[in-house]
Amino acid sequence: MSPLIATHYCYALVPLRLTRTAMALPQKESTPIFSDATAGTLRLIAYLALAAVLMVLDHRNGWLHRVRYATSAAIVPIYKLAAAPADWIHAAGTAFTQHGRLVDENRQLREALMLAEARLNRMHAVAQQNERLKHLLDTQQLLGMHAQLARLIDVQLGPTRDRVMLNVGADEGVHVGQTVIDSHGVMGQIIEILPHASVAMLVIDPDHALPVMATRTGLRGIAHGTGDSGRLLVPNLPLSSDVKPGDQLVTSGLGGRFPAGFPVGTVTGLERDPSGMFLQAIVKPAAELERSGEVLLLREQPDPVGPPAPAPQAGPPDSLAPTASAGGHAVPVAPAGGVR
Amino acid sequence: MNRLRTQGWVFWIGIVLALLLMLMPLPTLIQPLKPYWPALVLVYWSLESTDRVNVGLAFGVGIVADLLNGALLGDQALRLAVLVFIVLRFRSRLRFFPMWQQALALWLLLLNNHVLQALIRAFAGDSPMPALSWLAPAVGAAVWPFVFLLLDDLNTRVRGKGARAS
């Protein structure tokens, strides 16, 4: 508005300048401040609407995943590039680790190896015995666990670190729902796959829950993530339940998503839940969620024939329940609810 | 022409580096404090030159960022578009602020950005952001002077070289 008033002013008072202002006027009219700002605001509103539409469609139909899958040939190298500095720092760290620490570590590892060998020898005998029993039972099912090694690609997905990226994907036979473990316990499960990479949700993700069982008492519960990397929560335990700090929790296999018998964590504390009606157990995850560089993806075993295997505790004598006990003996870590 | 093209290179390399920095992990303890790099770079360039950054470009960068690490397609696109719109609207004032005032303004911008992010996450039904991440805008404001000086230095160098060459 103000340029217009100014021009009127010129018209009235300075006729000499009239021609010059009149010539300047058309130029000014094409770029007035007000309408430019309006156009900018309209453009912003258009973009906001577009973004909102995209978000709703994505939320409903999972577009992001599809676009990511389609463009993964371009995206995965970017992830690897972003992860490279962390890898270099790690490599440099190992290169410059002090000698003393290496010696210590070496000693510890040797001890662990001896222990493991001793245990292995014992297990060998047990395995042989097991083999004989299996033959006796005439089961065809193999005890062998099918697993696939994968490496973490160290990038940050989303605002928190509850999801990790692995370097194997659909082309390597990975599919959504596979269990991810490290040498200490359950880490999480695959939630998204790309052709040569996949995303796993860790057990500490607030959106994650997995069925667990205490090894000492057989008490069952559901372990929820808390978003805090050293803490899982098992809520809704009866006040009278027999659970105490130090109890080991393993996957119970209920629901069929996770195979039974893998360590999940150790109970570190108990508290009343906010309502005061139930106990909740605070659990420290067994897997080294912060440190694991290499992980295992469990392949699902062929579905067991017949009903899901019962818990591996002592059941009725074999003669009474031939089919069910066959499943129970053959696979102590069988996927309990293989049919899903 | 040559100068413009070199400046264009500096601009795009800056954007790509910001996206990579966004993906790069930090030690878990300080992870939530990580500043939102693409926003800082976009703010610098929208203050620096009028014709390079507009709301549409911010939207595009946001879409790419969403493809790389977003939980929802369009989330970062929306936030960056809003951010750049505000910066362009107050550009003439922000440019001549002293550095500390600029950093303060940036803190408010990033805080606004963070509130938007929290709202979008709440609407999408995702888990809430970690409490520590509310400090990230302050960290972003604290590193702003360094980002500004670094990019400004690069920019003037490129400009000087371009002027000599042409």
Boltz contact constraints between the chains, C-beta under 6 A:
constraints:
  - contact:
      token1: [A, 43]
      token2: [B, 55]
      max_distance: 6.0
  - contact:
      token1: [A, 44]
      token2: [B, 55]
      max_distance: 6.0
  - contact:
      token1: [A, 44]
      token2: [B, 85]
      max_distance: 6.0
  - contact:
      token1: [A, 47]
      token2: [B, 55]
      max_distance: 6.0
  - contact:
      token1: [A, 47]
      token2: [B, 59]
      max_distance: 6.0
  - contact:
      token1: [A, 47]
      token2: [B, 81]
      max_distance: 6.0
  - contact:
      token1: [A, 51]
      token2: [B, 74]
      max_distance: 6.0
  - contact:
      token1: [A, 51]
      token2: [B, 77]
      max_distance: 6.0
  - contact:
      token1: [A, 51]
      token2: [B, 78]
      max_distance: 6.0
  - contact:
      token1: [A, 54]
      token2: [B, 73]
      max_distance: 6.0
  - contact:
      token1: [A, 54]
      token2: [B, 74]
      max_distance: 6.0
  - contact:
      token1: [A, 55]
      token2: [B, 72]
      max_distance: 6.0
  - contact:
      token1: [A, 55]
      token2: [B, 74]
      max_distance: 6.0
  - contact:
      token1: [A, 58]
      token2: [B, 72]
      max_distance: 6.0
  - contact:
      token1: [A, 58]
      token2: [B, 73]
      max_distance: 6.0
  - contact:
      token1: [A, 59]
      token2: [B, 124]
      max_distance: 6.0
  - contact:
      token1: [A, 63]
      token2: [B, 73]
      max_distance: 6.0
  - contact:
      token1: [A, 64]
      token2: [B, 73]
      max_distance: 6.0
  - contact:
      token1: [A, 68]
      token2: [B, 67]
      max_distance: 6.0
  - contact:
      token1: [A, 82]
      token2: [B, 20]
      max_distance: 6.0
  - contact:
      token1: [A, 82]
      token2: [B, 23]
      max_distance: 6.0
  - contact:
      token1: [A, 82]
      token2: [B, 24]
      max_distance: 6.0
  - contact:
      token1: [A, 86]
      token2: [B, 25]
      max_distance: 6.0
  - contact:
      token1: [A, 154]
      token2: [B, 25]
      max_distance: 6.0
  - contact:
      token1: [A, 155]
      token2: [B, 23]
      max_distance: 6.0
  - contact:
      token1: [A, 156]
      token2: [B, 25]
      max_distance: 6.0
  - contact:
      token1: [A, 157]
      token2: [B, 69]
      max_distance: 6.0
  - contact:
      token1: [A, 158]
      token2: [B, 71]
      max_distance: 6.0
  - contact:
      token1: [A, 159]
      token2: [B, 129]
      max_distance: 6.0
  - contact:
      token1: [A, 160]
      token2: [B, 130]
      max_distance: 6.0
  - contact:
      token1: [A, 161]
      token2: [B, 28]
      max_distance: 6.0
  - contact:
      token1: [A, 161]
      token2: [B, 31]
      max_distance: 6.0
  - contact:
      token1: [A, 206]
      token2: [B, 127]
      max_distance: 6.0
  - contact:
      token1: [A, 207]
      token2: [B, 127]
      max_distance: 6.0
  - contact:
      token1: [A, 229]
      token2: [B, 28]
      max_distance: 6.0
